[in-house]
Amino acid sequence: MTEIGIGICGGGYMGKAHAVAMASVGAVFNTALRPRLEIVCASSPESAQRYQKAYGFARSTADWRALVSDPKVEAVVIASPQETHRDIAEAAFALGKPVLCEKPLGASMADGAAMVAAAEATDVANMVGFNYVRTPATQFARDLIARGEIGDVTWFRGEHTEDFYADPKTPASWRTQGMANGTMGDLAPHMVNCALALMGPISQVLGEVETVHAERPGGRVTNDDHAQVMCRFERGAMGHMYFSRVATGRKMGYVYEVSGTKGAIRFDQEDQNSLWLYRMEGPEATRGFVKILTGPAHPDYEPFCQGPGHGTGYQDQIIIEARDFLRAIETGRPVFPTFRDGHEVNRVIAAALASNDAKTWTNINSF
């Protein structure tokens, strides 16, 4: 086993998740590389010191440049606001340090393209934090589709729906300002990444984007509340995706359905340890969707628990993500989703926004 010094930029919601994951991944997966929590960076010395103490880092700083350049930091995790992603990643790559960056990749298409170029110029490990595709159930669904278990895929429907802004009386905040913080910048990338993981590249889209509550207590909303996107995949299948932060009653509505010529799959993240599978076989009277409870027979489940149906949780997704990042560093082989995969998500989002403006189908290759 070899230690590797980890620096995390950002100590909030995702910074904590990554710190816990890096502290746990060695024990869970018996990784060859064992993370050492070296430095955490936050927006002020006080908050950085607080995160250092809470998460067990050796040191803290309010200067991300000091974190990236420190010789004891051998890999960088970016869990800070989108507008900081590009500068941090480019600085880390310039020093030959691997980077795991939270989604979405940068604050603009230009940022994403530059980050891909920097990553591929240095040929070091790079990943984007799309954690939901790493549940055992979704990994299993991906395997089923790839093996042709449901036949030729003809249709995909996906959504990422939550209700944290369903109440129009909820005050305006940073989340209601700027398109990067709207639904298309915040929630949509997760489901677009899921669609790409399960179905492959998207060729064209027809998007419709809307602000439901334009005024909130404390200010005017300048970004989108929900959006829908029709799409056509390169493999020929049709698709539809819906994203919303005003979907009343939905807490973690990361949902997809995939139809094929021999079967179908359904999944709902609010029941993340179950996958529904339909096989077109046997007498019609006995056909139906079967609920499969994840267990040790499914990808990346057994390291957490040996009991079928006992389940994994949100933090476990981040631990699996940490394992994949360490594996990419150790082997020198890329692990999905790389920065290029993350930028493909950006391209789909940009095309959907352009389609909304033009009111017509838009080709992804235009972006």
BELSUL-V415550 format. One line per field, one symbol per residue. psi: psi as a letter, one per 30 degrees, with the letter a starting at -180 (. if undefined). A space follows every 50 residues. Layout:
psi: ???
This chain:
psi: kkkkkkkkjkgbefeeeeeeeeffeeeeghkekjkjjekkklfleeeeee eeeefglelllgjfeeeefkffjfkkkjhlleffeeeeeeeeefggklkj kllljagleeeeeeeeeeefffhlkklkiifffgkeeeeeeeeeeefgfg akkfkkklljklgfgejffkllaffgkkfffaeffeeeeeeeeeeeeefa kkelljlkkkjejfklkflkkgakellkjklklffflllkkkkkggjkfk eihjklkkklffalkkkkffhfgkkkkkkillkefgllkkjjklafflkg eefekfjkfellaeeeeeeeeeeeeeeeeefgkkkkkleeeefeeeeeee eeeeeeefhlkkkeff.
